[in-house]
Amino acid sequence: MVSALRVTFLVFIFISWMYPFGLQFLGEIKLLAGEGKNFTDIGVSVFGDIYLIEGNYDELYLIDGRGRVIRKTGGTGWNSAALDSPNDLVVVDDLNILVADYNNHSVKRYDRKLNYIGEFSGDNFEDGFSFPLSVACDKEGFIYVLDGERREIFIFNSFLNQSFWIGGAEYGSFTIVSPVRMRVNADRNIYVLEEDGTVKIFRFPAEPYRIIPGHGGKAVDMALLGDAQVVILYETGYLDLPESENGRGVNLGDIGCDTRVVAFAVCGGKLYFLSPCGIVYIFEMIE
């Protein structure tokens, strides 16, 4: 029950010094989630809503900027309201949430209050996706599903009755090998993060564009600053800006993240880093 979940909020503290590439530590939200919880992904809206995926119990959380749990939903299962190994979530237009529900072979859709709206299933297509690892949506209504088993991207628009695959073996050096995360920018460029930190970029609908080399090590998450600046999080806690003019990146442990970080989100000029135990570290990007 939500009422049984103890929450501690640590007030934002503004600090005068600056961190590499313009990061300023604001503070943290500490969620005492209880034994057995394991938070794996985070999304944030302009309204200040924070969404978390909890992996052990396959739950989706909504918390506010003070750390209070507003709602949680999901739970392991196979009915429309249940989740089974959710891997990724994306906030769409700050009003809808899409969740890649891996073992239920679907993409679940919720409103911003986590009311269940519906789902997209690969079974609805003649050659659809099976194991959604990551999901994205663009302003034209196309939905992008990175299939973890097939290691390709399924792109579809149900209203236009269009669907197709990209990133397969026929793409040569752009073939998707060991994908971790996918994101799409406002220009509909598709960014795919490989486990070694390499980022492969495609132009909509299916054109190979360019490749950004990785830092080395195991990459776990990726986000976009603005429309083009790639930010990559590695398992070691290293935050990499591979194309930054001011140097590569920084170790999060050196700038205020006291626990291991597994995912992050960007919203409103702020970066939100999530630890498995439910601590959210918040930094501001300074020009």
PAZAPA-4460 file (N, C-alpha, C; in steps of 0.05 Angstrom, whole numbers, plus 32768, in hexadecimal, padded with zeros to 4 digits):
% residues 287
    n_x    n_y    n_z   ca_x   ca_y   ca_z    c_x    c_y    c_z   seq   type   mol
   8011   7FE8   8000   8000   8000   8000   8011   8019   8000     1      M     A
   8008   802E   7FF3   8017   8047   7FF2   801B   8052   800E     2      V     A
   8006   8050   801F   8007   805B   8039   801D   804F   804A     3      S     A
   8025   8037   8043   803A   8029   8053   8056   8030   804A     4      A     A
   8058   8040   8035   8072   8047   802A   807C   8060   8037     5      L     A
   8092   805F   8045   809C   8076   8053   80AD   8087   803F     6      R     A
   80A9   80A1   803F   80B6   80B3   802C   80C4   80C9   803C     7      V     A
   80DD   80CE   8035   80EC   80E4   8041   80F5   80F6   802B     8      T     A
   80F0   8110   802D   80F8   8124   8019   810D   8136   8025     9      F     A
   8124   8138   8017   8139   8149   8020   8137   8163   8010    10      L     A
   8134   8179   801E   8130   8193   8011   8146   819A   7FFE    11      V     A
   813F   81A6   7FE7   8154   81AE   7FD3   8167   81C1   7FE0    12      F     A
   8181   81BD   7FDC   8196   81CF   7FE6   81A5   81DA   7FCE    13      I     A
   81A5   81F4   7FCB   81B3   8200   7FB5   81D0   8204   7FBD    14      F     A
   81E1   81FB   7FAC   81FE   81FB   7FB2   820C   820E   7F9F    15      I     A
   821F   821C   7FA8   822B   8232   7F99   823F   8229   7F83    16      S     A
   824B   8212   7F87   825F   820A   7F73   8253   81FB   7F5C    17      W     A
   8261   81FA   7F46   8258   81ED   7F2E   8267   81D3   7F29    18      M     A
   825A   81C0   7F1D   8266   81A7   7F15   826C   81A7   7EF8    19      Y     A
   827B   8193   7EEE   8282   8192   7ED2   826A   8194   7EC0    20      P     A
   826E   81A1   7EA9   825A   81A7   7E94   8241   81B3   7E9F    21      F     A
   8243   81C4   7EB3   822C   81D4   7EBC   8217   81C6   7ECC    22      G     A
   821F   81B3   7EDD   820C   81A5   7EEF   820D   81B2   7F0B    23      L     A
   81F6   81B9   7F15   81F4   81C3   7F31   81E2   81B1   7F41    24      Q     A
   81EC   81A7   7F57   81DC   8195   7F68   81C7   81A5   7F77    25      F     A
   81AD   819C   7F74   8197   81A9   7F82   818F   819A   7F9B    26      L     A
   8190   8180   7F9B   8187   8171   7FB2   817F   8155   7FAB    27      G     A
   8170   8148   7FBC   8167   812D   7FB7   814C   8127   7FC3    28      E     A
   813E   8114   7FB8   8126   810A   7FC3   812C   80ED   7FCC    29      I     A
   8127   80E7   7FE5   812D   80CD   7FEF   8114   80BE   7FF5    30      K     A
   8110   80A8   7FE7   80F8   8097   7FEA   8100   807E   7FF8    31      L     A
   80F6   807B   8011   80FC   8063   8021   80E9   804D   8017    32      L     A
   80F1   803E   8003   80DE   802D   7FF5   80D8   8013   8002    33      A     A
   80E7   800B   8016   80E2   7FF1   8023   80F3   7FDB   8017    34      G     A
   80F5   7FC6   8026   8106   7FAF   801E   80FC   7FA2   8004    35      E     A
   810F   7F9C   7FF3   8108   7F8E   7FDB   8102   7F9F   7FC3    36      G     A
   8101   7FB9   7FC6   80FB   7FCB   7FB0   8114   7FD0   7F9F    37      K     A
   8110   7FD3   7F85   8126   7FD8   7F73   811D   7FEA   7F5C    38      N     A
   8122   8004   7F5E   811A   8017   7F4A   812D   8017   7F33    39      F     A
   8122   8017   7F1A   8133   8013   7F03   8131   8028   7EEE    40      T     A
   811C   8039   7EEE   811A   804E   7ED9   810A   8065   7EE4    41      D     A
   810E   807D   7ED7   8102   8095   7EE0   80F9   80A6   7EC8    42      I     A
   80E3   80B4   7ECC   80DA   80C8   7EB8   80CF   80E0   7EC8    43      G     A
   80D1   80F8   7EBC   80C8   8110   7ECA   80B8   8122   7EB6    44      V     A
   80A3   812E   7EC0   8093   8140   7EB0   8098   815D   7EB8    45      S     A
   808F   8170   7EA7   8092   818D   7EAD   8080   8195   7EC5    46      V     A
   806D   8184   7ECD   805C   818A   7EE4   806A   8182   7EFE    47      F     A
   8082   8177   7EFC   8090   816E   7F14   808A   8152   7F1C    48      G     A
   8079   8144   7F0D   8073   8128   7F13   808B   8117   7F0C    49      D     A
   8092   8104   7F1E   80A8   80F2   7F1A   809D   80D6   7F1A    50      I     A
   80A5   80C7   7F05   809B   80AC   7F00   80B2   8098   7F03    51      Y     A
   80AE   8083   7F12   80C2   806F   7F17   80B8   8053   7F10    52      L     A
   80CA   8043   7F05   80C5   8026   7F02   80D2   8017   7F18    53      I     A
   80C3   8006   7F25   80CE   7FF4   7F3A   80CF   7FD8   7F2E    54      E     A
   80E8   7FCC   7F2D   80EC   7FB4   7F1E   80E5   7F9A   7F2C    55      G     A
   80E8   7F98   7F46   80E2   7F7F   7F54   80C5   7F78   7F54    56      N     A
   80B4   7F8C   7F57   8097   7F87   7F58   8088   7F92   7F3F    57      Y     A
   8097   7F9B   7F2B   808C   7FA4   7F12   8077   7FBA   7F16    58      D     A
   807E   7FCE   7F25   806C   7FE4   7F2B   8075   7FFE   7F1E    59      E     A
   8061   800F   7F1A   8066   802A   7F10   805D   803E   7F25    60      L     A
   806F   8050   7F2D   806A   8064   7F42   8067   8080   7F36    61      Y     A
   8056   8090   7F43   8054   80AC   7F3E   805A   80BA   7F59    62      L     A
   806F   80CB   7F5A   8075   80DA   7F72   8077   80F7   7F6A    63      I     A
   8073   8109   7F7D   8075   8125   7F77   8090   8130   7F7F    64      D     A
   8094   814A   7F7B   80AE   8156   7F81   80B6   8157   7F9E    65      G     A
   80A4   8150   7FB0   80AB   814E   7FCC   80AF   8132   7FD5    66      R     A
   80AF   811F   7FC2   80B4   8104   7FC9   809C   80F3   7FD1    67      G     A
   8085   80FF   7FD1   806D   80F1   7FD9   8063   80DE   7FC3    68      R     A
   805C   80C6   7FCA   8051   80B3   7FB7   8034   80BA   7FB2    69      V     A
   802E   80C2   7F99   8013   80C9   7F92   8003   80B0   7F8A    70      I     A
   8010   809F   7F7B   8002   8086   7F72   8017   8072   7F69    71      R     A
   8010   8059   7F6B   801F   8044   7F5E   800C   8030   7F51    72      K     A
   8015   8024   7F3C   8004   8011   7F2D   8015   7FFB   7F22    73      T     A
   8008   7FE8   7F14   8016   7FD2   7F09   8016   7FBA   7F1B    74      G     A
   802D   7FAE   7F1F   802F   7F95   7F2E   8031   7F7E   7F1A    75      G     A
   8040   7F6A   7F21   8046   7F54   7F0E   802C   7F46   7F06    76      T     A
   8029   7F42   7EEB   8012   7F34   7EE1   800F   7F38   7EC3    77      G     A
   7FF8   7F2F   7EB9   7FF4   7F2E   7E9C   7FDA   7F3C   7E94    78      W     A
   7FCB   7F47   7EA7   7FB3   7F55   7E9F   7FBA   7F72   7E96    79      N     A
   7FA7   7F81   7E8E   7FAC   7F9C   7E82   7FB9   7FAF   7E96    80      S     A
   7FB3   7FAC   7EAF   7FBE   7FBE   7EC3   7FD9   7FB5   7ECE    81      A     A
   7FE2   7F9D   7EC8   7FFA   7F92   7ED3   8012   7F97   7EC1    82      A     A
   802A   7F94   7ECD   8043   7F96   7EBE   8054   7F7D   7EC3    83      L     A
   8066   7F78   7EB0   8078   7F61   7EB3   8093   7F69   7EA7    84      D     A
   80A6   7F71   7EB8   80C0   7F7A   7EB0   80BF   7F94   7E9F    85      S     A
   80B3   7FA9   7EAA   80B3   7FC3   7E9C   80D0   7FCD   7E9B    86      P     A
   80D8   7FD6   7E83   80F5   7FDE   7E7F   80FA   7FFB   7E7B    87      N     A
   80E6   800A   7E71   80EB   8025   7E6A   80D0   8034   7E6C    88      D     A
   80D2   804E   7E72   80BA   805F   7E71   80C2   8079   7E65    89      L     A
   80AE   8086   7E57   80B2   80A0   7E4B   809A   80B1   7E50    90      V     A
   809F   80CA   7E57   8089   80DE   7E5B   8083   80EB   7E40    91      V     A
   806B   80E9   7E36   8063   80F3   7E1C   8053   810D   7E20    92      V     A
   805D   8123   7E16   804F   813D   7E18   8046   8144   7E34    93      D     A
   8054   8138   7E48   804E   813C   7E64   8032   8134   7E6D    94      D     A
   8024   8126   7E5C   8008   811F   7E62   8004   8101   7E61    95      L     A
   8015   80F2   7E54   8012   80D5   7E51   802D   80C8   7E57    96      N     A
   802B   80AF   7E61   8042   809F   7E68   8041   8086   7E57    97      I     A
   8057   807F   7E4A   805A   8066   7E3C   806E   8054   7E4B    98      L     A
   8067   803B   7E4E   8079   8028   7E5D   807E   8010   7E4B    99      V     A
   8097   8009   7E47   809F   7FF1   7E38   809C   7FD9   7E4B   100      A     A
   8087   7FCA   7E47   8080   7FB3   7E59   808C   7F9A   7E4C   101      D     A
   80A5   7F93   7E52   80B4   7F80   7E43   80A7   7F64   7E41   102      Y     A
   80A1   7F57   7E57   8097   7F3C   7E56   8079   7F3A   7E50   103      N     A
   806B   7F51   7E50   8050   7F51   7E47   804E   7F59   7E2A   104      N     A
   8065   7F5D   7E1D   8066   7F62   7E00   8055   7F79   7DF8   105      H     A
   8055   7F8E   7E08   8043   7FA5   7E02   8050   7FBF   7E0B   106      S     A
   8044   7FD5   7E01   804A   7FF0   7E0B   8031   7FFA   7E19   107      V     A
   8033   7FFE   7E33   801C   8008   7E42   801B   8026   7E42   108      K     A
   8002   8031   7E41   7FFE   804E   7E41   7FEE   8056   7E59   109      R     A
   7FF7   806B   7E67   7FEA   8076   7E7F   7FE7   8094   7E7B   110      Y     A
   7FD3   80A0   7E8A   7FD3   80BD   7E8B   7FE6   80C6   7EA0   111      D     A
   7FE9   80E0   7EA4   7FFE   80EB   7EB6   7FF8   80E3   7ED4   112      R     A
   7FE0   80DB   7EDA   7FD9   80D2   7EF5   7FDB   80B4   7EF8   113      K     A
   7FE5   80A7   7EE4   7FE9   808A   7EE3   7FCF   807A   7EE1   114      L     A
   7FBA   8087   7ED6   7FA3   8078   7ECE   7FA9   8069   7EB4   115      N     A
   7FA3   804F   7EB4   7FA9   803F   7E9C   7F96   8047   7E85   116      Y     A
   7FA2   804C   7E6D   7F92   8053   7E56   7F90   803C   7E42   117      I     A
   7FA5   802F   7E3D   7FA5   8019   7E2A   7FC1   800F   7E24   118      G     A
   7FC4   7FFF   7E10   7FDE   7FF4   7E09   7FE0   7FEF   7DEB   119      E     A
   7FF9   7FEE   7DE2   8000   7FE6   7DC7   800D   7FCB   7DC9   120      F     A
   8004   7FB8   7DB9   800F   7F9D   7DBA   801B   7F97   7D9E   121      S     A
   8031   7F89   7D9E   803D   7F80   7D85   802B   7F6D   7D76   122      G     A
   8019   7F60   7D85   8007   7F4D   7D78   7FF3   7F5B   7D65   123      D     A
   7FF1   7F75   7D68   7FDE   7F84   7D57   7FE9   7F89   7D3B   124      N     A
   8002   7F81   7D37   800F   7F86   7D1D   8017   7F6B   7D10   125      F     A
   8018   7F6A   7CF6   8020   7F52   7CE8   803C   7F49   7CEF   126      E     A
   804E   7F5D   7CF3   806A   7F57   7CFA   8072   7F6B   7D10   127      D     A
   8066   7F69   7D27   8069   7F7C   7D3C   807F   7F75   7D50   128      G     A
   8083   7F87   7D64   8097   7F83   7D78   808E   7F6D   7D8C   129      F     A
   80A2   7F62   7D9A   809D   7F4D   7DAE   80A6   7F55   7DCA   130      S     A
   80BE   7F5F   7DCD   80CA   7F64   7DE7   80D3   7F82   7DE8   131      F     A
   80C1   7F94   7DF0   80C9   7FB1   7DF0   80DD   7FB7   7E06   132      P     A
   80F4   7FC0   7DFE   8109   7FC7   7E10   8109   7FE5   7E16   133      L     A
   8102   7FF5   7E02   8101   8012   7E06   80EC   801D   7DF3   134      S     A
   80E1   8034   7DFA   80CB   803F   7DEB   80CE   805E   7DE9   135      V     A
   80C4   8069   7DD3   80C4   8086   7DCE   80AC   808D   7DBD   136      A     A
   80A6   80A7   7DBC   808F   80B1   7DAC   8097   80CC   7DA1   137      C     A
   808E   80D2   7D88   8095   80EC   7D7D   807B   80FD   7D7A   138      D     A
   807F   8116   7D72   8069   8129   7D71   8055   8123   7D5B   139      K     A
   805C   8111   7D48   804A   810A   7D32   803A   80F1   7D39   140      E     A
   803E   80E6   7D51   802E   80CF   7D5A   803B   80B4   7D54   141      G     A
   8053   80B4   7D49   8061   809A   7D45   806C   8090   7D60   142      F     A
   806A   8077   7D64   8075   806A   7D7C   808C   8058   7D74   143      I     A
   80A1   8059   7D83   80BA   804A   7D7D   80BE   8036   7D94   144      Y     A
   80C1   801D   7D8C   80C5   8008   7DA0   80DF   7FF9   7D99   145      V     A
   80F2   7FFA   7DAC   810B   7FEB   7DA9   8107   7FCF   7DB3   146      L     A
   8108   7FBC   7DA1   8103   7FA0   7DA8   811C   7F93   7DB3   147      D     A
   811C   7F8A   7DCC   8134   7F7F   7DD8   813D   7F65   7DCE   148      G     A
   812A   7F55   7DC4   8132   7F3B   7DB9   813A   7F3D   7D9C   149      E     A
   812B   7F4B   7D8C   8131   7F4E   7D6F   8148   7F62   7D6B   150      R     A
   814C   7F74   7D7E   8161   7F89   7D7C   815D   7F9A   7D63   151      R     A
   8144   7FA2   7D5F   813D   7FB6   7D4B   8128   7FC8   7D56   152      E     A
   8122   7FDD   7D47   810E   7FF1   7D50   80F5   7FEE   7D3F   153      I     A
   80DE   7FEA   7D4C   80C4   7FE9   7D3E   80B7   8004   7D41   154      F     A
   80B1   8011   7D2A   80A5   802C   7D29   8089   8029   7D1E   155      I     A
   8075   8035   7D2B   805A   8033   7D21   8049   804B   7D28   156      F     A
   8035   804F   7D18   8021   8064   7D1C   8006   8057   7D16   157      N     A
   7FF6   8051   7D2B   7FDD   8042   7D27   7FC9   8053   7D17   158      S     A
   7FC9   806D   7D1B   7FB6   807E   7D0D   7FBB   807F   7CEF   159      F     A
   7FD5   807D   7CE7   7FDC   807E   7CCB   7FDF   8062   7CBF   160      L     A
   7FDC   804E   7CD1   7FDF   8032   7CC8   7FFA   802D   7CBB   161      N     A
   800F   8036   7CC9   802A   8033   7CBF   803B   8025   7CD4   162      Q     A
   804D   8013   7CCC   8060   8006   7CDE   8077   7FFB   7CCE   163      S     A
   808F   7FFB   7CDA   80A7   7FF1   7CCD   80BD   7FED   7CE2   164      F     A
   80D1   7FDE   7CDA   80E8   7FD8   7CEB   8101   7FE7   7CE1   165      W     A
   8113   7FEE   7CF3   812D   7FF9   7CEB   8143   7FED   7CFE   166      I     A
   815C   7FEE   7CF5   8172   7FE6   7D06   817B   7FC9   7D05   167      G     A
   8171   7FBB   7CF1   8178   7F9F   7CEE   8193   7F9A   7CE1   168      G     A
   8199   7F81   7CDA   81B3   7F7A   7CCF   81B9   7F88   7CB5   169      A     A
   81A5   7F90   7CA6   81A9   7F9E   7C8D   81B5   7FBA   7C90   170      E     A
   81B6   7FC3   7CA9   81C0   7FDE   7CAE   81DF   7FE0   7CB2   171      Y     A
   81EC   7FC9   7CAE   820A   7FCA   7CB0   8214   7FD3   7CCB   172      G     A
   8225   7FE8   7CCB   8230   7FF2   7CE3   821B   7FFE   7CF6   173      S     A
   8203   8004   7CEB   81EE   800F   7CFC   81DB   7FF9   7D07   174      F     A
   81E2   7FE0   7D02   81D3   7FCA   7D0D   81D3   7FCC   7D2C   175      T     A
   81BB   7FC9   7D38   81B9   7FCA   7D55   81C2   7FB0   7D60   176      I     A
   81D5   7FB1   7D73   81E2   7F98   7D7D   81DA   7F91   7D9A   177      V     A
   81DF   7FA3   7DAD   81D8   7F9E   7DC9   81CB   7FB7   7DD4   178      S     A
   81B2   7FBC   7DCD   81A6   7FD6   7DD4   819E   7FD8   7DF2   179      P     A
   81A0   7FF0   7DFC   8199   7FF6   7E17   8181   8009   7E19   180      V     A
   8182   801E   7E09   816E   8033   7E0B   816A   8041   7DEF   181      R     A
   8153   804C   7DEB   814D   805B   7DD2   813F   8075   7DD9   182      M     A
   8146   808A   7DCC   8138   80A4   7DCF   8135   80B1   7DB4   183      R     A
   8120   80C2   7DB1   811A   80D0   7D98   8118   80EE   7D9E   184      V     A
   8125   80FE   7D8E   8124   811B   7D93   810E   8128   7D82   185      N     A
   810C   8143   7D85   80F6   8152   7D78   80F7   8150   7D59   186      A     A
   810F   814C   7D4F   8113   8149   7D31   810E   812C   7D28   187      D     A
   8106   811B   7D3A   8101   80FF   7D35   811B   80F0   7D2D   188      R     A
   8131   80F9   7D38   8149   80E9   7D36   8148   80D4   7D4C   189      N     A
   814F   80BC   7D46   814D   80A5   7D58   8168   809D   7D63   190      I     A
   816C   809F   7D7D   8185   8099   7D8A   8183   807E   7D98   191      Y     A
   8196   806C   7D92   8197   8052   7D9E   81B1   804E   7DAE   192      V     A
   81AF   804A   7DC7   81C6   8045   7DD8   81CD   8028   7DD9   193      L     A
   81E6   8021   7DD2   81EF   8005   7DD4   81FC   8002   7DF0   194      E     A
   81FF   7FE9   7DF8   820A   7FE3   7E13   8226   7FEE   7E17   195      E     A
   8236   7FF0   7E01   8251   7FFA   7E03   8253   8018   7E02   196      D     A
   823C   8026   7E02   823B   8043   7E02   823A   804F   7DE6   197      G     A
   823C   803F   7DD1   8239   8049   7DB6   821C   8052   7DB2   198      T     A
   8218   8069   7DA4   81FE   8073   7D9E   81FB   8073   7D7F   199      V     A
   81E6   8065   7D76   81E0   8064   7D59   81C8   8075   7D54   200      K     A
   81CA   8087   7D41   81B5   809A   7D3B   81AA   8096   7D1F   201      I     A
   818F   8095   7D1E   8181   8092   7D05   816F   80AA   7D01   202      F     A
   816C   80B2   7CE8   8159   80C7   7CE1   813F   80BA   7CD8   203      R     A
   8129   80C5   7CE2   810F   80BA   7CDB   810A   80BD   7CBD   204      F     A
   8100   80A8   7CAF   80F5   8090   7CBC   8109   807A   7CC0   205      P     A
   811E   8078   7CAF   812F   8060   7CB1   814C   8065   7CA7   206      A     A
   8155   807D   7CA8   816F   8084   7C9C   8186   8083   7CB1   207      E     A
   819A   8072   7CAE   81B2   8074   7CBF   81BF   808F   7CBD   208      P     A
   81C5   809B   7CD5   81CF   80B7   7CD5   81EC   80B9   7CDE   209      Y     A
   81F1   80B2   7CF7   820C   80B3   7D01   820F   80A2   7D1A   210      R     A
   8228   809D   7D22   822E   808D   7D39   8240   809D   7D4C   211      I     A
   8239   809D   7D66   8249   80AA   7D7B   8258   8094   7D8A   212      I     A
   8273   8093   7D8A   8281   807E   7D99   827C   807F   7DB7   213      P     A
   827E   8068   7DC4   8279   8067   7DE1   8292   806D   7DF1   214      G     A
   828E   8071   7E0B   82A4   8077   7E1D   82B3   805E   7E25   215      H     A
   82A5   8047   7E24   82B0   802E   7E2F   82A3   8027   7E49   216      G     A
   829F   800E   7E4E   8290   8006   7E65   8273   7FFF   7E5E   217      G     A
   8263   7FFA   7E72   8247   7FF2   7E6D   8234   800A   7E71   218      K     A
   8227   8012   7E5B   8213   8028   7E5C   81F9   801D   7E66   219      A     A
   81EA   802E   7E76   81D0   8025   7E81   81B9   8037   7E7A   220      V     A
   81BF   8050   7E72   81A9   8062   7E6C   81B3   807A   7E5B   221      D     A
   81A0   8087   7E4D   81A6   809D   7E3C   818F   80B1   7E3C   222      M     A
   8196   80CB   7E39   8181   80DF   7E36   818C   80F4   7E22   223      A     A
   817B   8106   7E1A   8182   811B   7E07   817E   8136   7E15   224      L     A
   8193   8147   7E14   8191   8163   7E1D   818A   8173   7E05   225      L     A
   8173   8181   7E06   816A   818F   7DEE   8162   817B   7DD9   226      G     A
   816A   8180   7DC0   8163   816E   7DAA   817A   815D   7DA1   227      D     A
   8193   8162   7DAA   81A9   8153   7D9E   81BF   814A   7DB1   228      A     A
   81C1   8157   7DC8   81D7   8150   7DDA   81D2   8136   7DE9   229      Q     A
   81E2   8122   7DE4   81DF   8108   7DF0   81EC   8107   7E0B   230      V     A
   81DF   80FC   7E1F   81EA   80F7   7E39   81E7   80D9   7E40   231      V     A
   81FD   80CD   7E47   81FD   80B0   7E4C   8205   80AA   7E69   232      I     A
   81F7   8098   7E75   81FE   808F   7E90   8209   8073   7E8F   233      L     A
   8221   806F   7E9C   822E   8055   7E9D   8229   8047   7EB8   234      Y     A
   822C   802D   7EB8   8227   801D   7ED0   8239   8027   7EE7   235      E     A
   8251   8031   7EE1   8263   803A   7EF6   825B   8054   7F02   236      T     A
   8246   8061   7EF8   823E   807C   7F01   824B   8092   7EF2   237      G     A
   8258   808C   7EDC   8264   80A1   7ECB   824F   80AC   7EB9   238      Y     A
   824C   80C7   7EB9   8239   80D4   7EA7   8249   80E1   7E90   239      L     A
   8243   80D8   7E78   8253   80DF   7E61   8243   80F1   7E4E   240      D     A
   8250   8107   7E46   8246   8118   7E30   825A   8115   7E19   241      L     A
   8256   8101   7E08   826B   80FA   7DF5   8272   810F   7DE0   242      P     A
   8260   8122   7DDC   8265   8137   7DC8   8267   8153   7DD4   243      E     A
   826B   8154   7DEE   826E   816D   7DFC   8288   817B   7DF5   244      S     A
   8287   8195   7DF1   82A0   81A4   7DEC   82B0   81A9   7E05   245      E     A
   82A4   81A4   7E1C   82B2   81AA   7E35   82BC   8191   7E44   246      N     A
   82C0   817C   7E35   82CA   8164   7E42   82B5   814F   7E42   247      G     A
   82BD   8136   7E49   82AB   811F   7E46   8295   811E   7E5B   248      R     A
   829C   811E   7E74   8287   811A   7E88   8291   811B   7EA4   249      G     A
   8282   810D   7EB6   8288   810E   7ED2   827F   80F5   7EE0   250      V     A
   828C   80EE   7EF6   8282   80D8   7F07   826D   80E3   7F1B   251      N     A
   8256   80D7   7F1B   8240   80E1   7F2B   8246   80DF   7F49   252      L     A
   8256   80CC   7F51   825E   80C9   7F6D   826E   80E1   7F77   253      G     A
   827B   80EF   7F64   828B   8106   7F6C   827B   8120   7F6F   254      D     A
   8262   8120   7F67   8252   8139   7F66   8238   8137   7F76   255      I     A
   8236   8124   7F88   821F   8124   7F9A   820E   810B   7F9A   256      G     A
   8212   80F9   7F87   8202   80E0   7F87   8210   80CB   7F99   257      C     A
   8205   80C7   7FB1   8212   80B6   7FC4   820D   8098   7FC0   258      D     A
   81F9   8091   7FB0   81F3   8075   7FAB   81F4   8070   7F8D   259      T     A
   81F4   8057   7F85   81F5   804F   7F69   81DC   805A   7F5A   260      R     A
   81E1   8064   7F42   81CC   806F   7F31   81C7   805C   7F19   261      V     A
   81AE   8056   7F13   81A7   8043   7EFE   8199   804F   7EE6   262      V     A
   818E   8067   7EEA   817E   8073   7ED4   817D   8091   7EDA   263      A     A
   8176   80A1   7EC5   8172   80BD   7EC9   815F   80C8   7EB4   264      F     A
   8154   80E0   7EB9   8142   80EE   7EA7   8149   810B   7EA6   265      A     A
   8142   8118   7E90   8147   8135   7E8D   812C   8143   7E89   266      V     A
   8128   8159   7E98   810F   8168   7E95   8113   8184   7E9F   267      C     A
   810B   8198   7E8F   810C   81B4   7E99   8127   81BD   7EA1   268      G     A
   813C   81B5   7E94   8157   81BD   7E9B   8162   81AF   7EB3   269      G     A
   8155   819B   7EBD   815F   818C   7ED4   8164   816F   7ECC   270      K     A
   8177   8162   7EDA   817C   8146   7ED7   8175   8138   7EF1   271      L     A
   8166   8122   7EEE   815D   8112   7F05   8169   80F7   7F04   272      Y     A
   817A   80F0   7F17   8188   80D6   7F18   817B   80C4   7F2D   273      F     A
   8176   80AB   7F25   8168   8098   7F36   817A   8082   7F40   274      L     A
   8179   807D   7F5A   8187   8066   7F66   8173   804F   7F6A   275      S     A
   817D   8036   7F6B   816B   801F   7F6F   815A   8021   7F88   276      P     A
   8164   802E   7F9D   8156   802F   7FB6   8141   8046   7FB7   277      C     A
   813F   8055   7FA1   812A   8069   7F9F   8133   8085   7FA6   278      G     A
   814D   808B   7FA7   8157   80A6   7FAA   8158   80B3   7F8E   279      I     A
   814D   80CB   7F8C   814F   80DB   7F73   8161   80F3   7F79   280      V     A
   8178   80F5   7F6B   818A   810B   7F6D   8183   811F   7F56   281      Y     A
   8182   8138   7F5D   8179   814C   7F4A   818F   8161   7F46   282      I     A
   8195   8166   7F2C   81A9   8179   7F24   819D   818D   7F10   283      F     A
   81A7   81A5   7F0F   819E   81B8   7EFB   81B4   81BD   7EE7   284      E     A
   81AC   81BF   7ECE   81BF   81C6   7EB9   81C2   81E4   7EB8   285      M     A
   81DA   81EE   7EBA   81E0   820B   7EB9   81EE   8212   7E9F   286      I     A
   81E3   8226   7E92   81EF   822F   7E78   820B   823C   7E7D   287      E     A
***
